[in-house]
Amino acid sequence: MVDLHIEHHFTDGMYARKMTIPKNALVPTHRHVYDHFSVLASGKVMVTVDDMSQIYIAPAIITIKKNQRHTIRAFEESVWICMHATTETDIGRINDAISLETA
């Protein structure tokens, strides 16, 4: 398991998860309950959504639609921030609030 140095940020009705993805690391395939934005703040990644892949170089804002399986592969150390509309603020329950089962 890769250490993504996850930071959790909360505000009224919004949750942001900041990850520092090491070079050549893969964020496992997953999917979410709602559409959400992801921000590539630094680095270069390939995002695979369902079976389509696209390369992004920071800065970039990516829209991931609900229920789409997506994976992130870093070509260099990259900072990735996912933003979700949710009132859940318990880190232990946040994945249950925003994610579907691991794909």
N, C-alpha and C positions, 0 to 999 in steps of 0.2 A: 504494500500500500504506500502510495506516494504522499509525503507530507505537503499539503497545499497551503500551510500557514494561514488558515481561515480566520478572518475577522468578521464579527457580526455587528451590524449597525441597525438601530431601530429608530423610527420616528412615528408620528401619528399615522397609522394605517399603512406603513411602508417598512419593508425589511430589505436590507442590502447585505449581500455576502461577498466579501472581498477575498480573492484567492491569489496567491502567488504561485504560479505553475512553473516548476523547474523545466529547464531545457529538456526536450525529448520526452517529457511526461505526458500521460494521457489521463484526462478526467473521464471516468467510466461513463458509459451510456446511461442516460436517465431521462425522465420526462416529468413535466409539471402539470398541475391542475389548471392553471391559468396562463394566458399569454403573458410574456414578460420581456423586459429589455435586459440585455447584457452589454456591458461596456468593456471593450478591450482598451485599457488605459495605457499599457505599454507592451511591447513585444510583437511577436508574429505567431499566429496560430492557424490551424485548419479546423473548421467547424463542420462536422458531418451531421446533417439533419435528415432523418430517415436514411435514404441512400444517396443523398446529394452532398458533395463536399465543396467548400469554398474557403479560400485563404484570405485572412484579414491581417492587415498591418496597422498597428495603433497610430493614431486614435481611431476607433470605430465603435459604432453603436449597432447592435444586432438585435432584431426582433425574433424571438422564438415563440411560435404559436403553441397553445396548449396541446397536450397529448403527443407532441412530436418528440420522438427519440432523438437525442442529440449527444454528441461526444466532442470533446475539445482536445486537440493534440498541439502541444507547444513546440515550435521550432527553435525558440530561444526562451529564456526566462521571461514570463509574461504575467502581467497583472490583469485579472479578469474580475469584473464586478457584476453580479446578478441582482436585479431589483424586482421585488415582488410586492404586490398589494396584498397585505394581510394585517390583521390585528394581533396575530399570535406574537408574543414576545418571549416565550420560553424556549431557550436554545435546545432543550431536550425534546421539544415537541414540534419545532419549526419544520422539519422535513415532512412530518405527517400532514402539516397544514398546507404545504406548497407542492409536494411531490406525489407522483403515482409510484407504484412499485418500480424497482430497478428493472430496466428493460433488458 
